[in-house]
């Protein structure tokens, strides 16, 4: 069986041998709507009971493996995207909170703090150290604007 994504559909194709043409000819066995997130490897999510019964055991196994690979690929892409977009969303969140346009409830604030704590712990556990705090531009130690303190 050959599995092909064609437009908005996933096609399950068989290639039986045609003695008249003396070659294999592809025939559409079944199709189902294409999804951008194959979260389930259960065939009944995508095919009817009659369609599943029509598939051989090898074809069922092949389709299940294909769905698993697609699901794993989509999960990896989703994780990569969330890591890539986190700084952008964090900056947007900070801007939204600083503006008086958005009312943030205490419960929402607690959830944000908890998420930030969880993220900080995960970063430390993964071996990423917190960068040193950079001084504001023009605010160097011992500048004319600020007297230096000796302890």
N, C-alpha and C positions, 0 to 999 in steps of 0.2 A: 504494500500500500504506500502511496505517496501522499504526503500532506502538504498542501500549498495554501498560503495566505493570498487571496485574490480580492483586492478591493476591501469591501466590508464583510467578506465571508472567508471562512476556512473551508477548504474543499478537501474531501477525502477521495482520492483517486485510486482506482485499481487498474492494472495493466494486464488483462487476460490475453492469451495468445489467440489470434484470429487466423485459422488455417487458410481461409480464402485469400487473405492479404499476405500470409506467411510472415507475419510480424505481430508484435504486441501493440495493442490499441488501448489508449487511456480512456477509461469510462468513469464518469462521476458516480461514486457510490453514495455519498452523503455530503451535506454541507451544514454549517451552523454559523451564526453571526460571529464575526471577529470581535474580540474583546482586547482592550489594552491592559487588562489585568486578569490573567488566568490564575485565580486564587484557589481554585479547587481542581483536584485531579480526578474527581468523581465524574465518570462519563455521563451519568444521567443529568448532570448540570447542563450539558451541551447537546445531548442527543436524546431522542425519545426511546422508549423501551423497544419498539419495533426496530429502530435503527441499530440499537445496541445488539439486539438478537441477530441481526443480519451480519454483524462483524464476526470474523473468526477470532479465536483466542489470541493468535499472533497479532492481528490487527488491533485488538483491544489493548494488548500490551504495548504495542508501538504508539498508539494514540495517547495512552496514559503516560508513557515516557516523554512524548513530545510536550504534553501539557505540563509535566513536572519541570522540564527544561525551560519552557516559556515562563512558568511561574517563578522559578529561581532567577531567571534573567530579569524579569520585571521587578522583583524584590531588590536585586542588586542595583538596578537603575534608580529605583525609588530611594534607596539609602544614599546613593551617591548624590542624587538631586537634593535631598534634605540637608546633607552636609554642605553642599555648595551654596544653597540658598539661605542657610541659617544666619550668616552675618548680615545679609540684606534684610531679612525679616526682623532681626534683633534691632538694627538701626531704625527700621520703620516703627517698631514697637516703642523704642525710646522716644522718637519724635512725636508719636501719637500720645504717649503718656505725658510728655512735657507740655504739649498744647492743652489748652483747657477745653478743647472740643469733645474729647472722649471722657466719659465718666467711668472711672474704674472702681468697682466695688471691692470691699475688703477681701471677699472670697476669691475674686479674680486675682487680686494682688498676691494673696497667699499661694495660689496655684502657680503664678509666675515665679515667685521666689523659690518655691519647691522645685520647679523645673530647672531654674538656674543652678540650684544646689546640686541637683542630680547631674546636670551637664558638667559642672565643675568637678564633681567626683569622678565621672567617667573620663574626663580629660586627664586628670591626675593619674588615674589607674592605667590609662593607655600610655602614660609616659610623657605627656605634654605638659611642660611647666608653664606657669603663668608668666607672661612677659613682665619685665621691669616697668614700673610706671615712668612714663616719659614726662619731663618737665615741660611746662607750657612754653611756646616760643617766646624768646626775649626775657624769660624769667630764670636767668642763670644765678647760681649762688654767688653772692658778693656783688651783685649789680648795684647800680646807683639807686635804683628804686627801693631796694630792700637792704636794710643794714644787716650785716652778718652777725650772728650770735656765736660766741665761743662759750663752750661749757666747761 
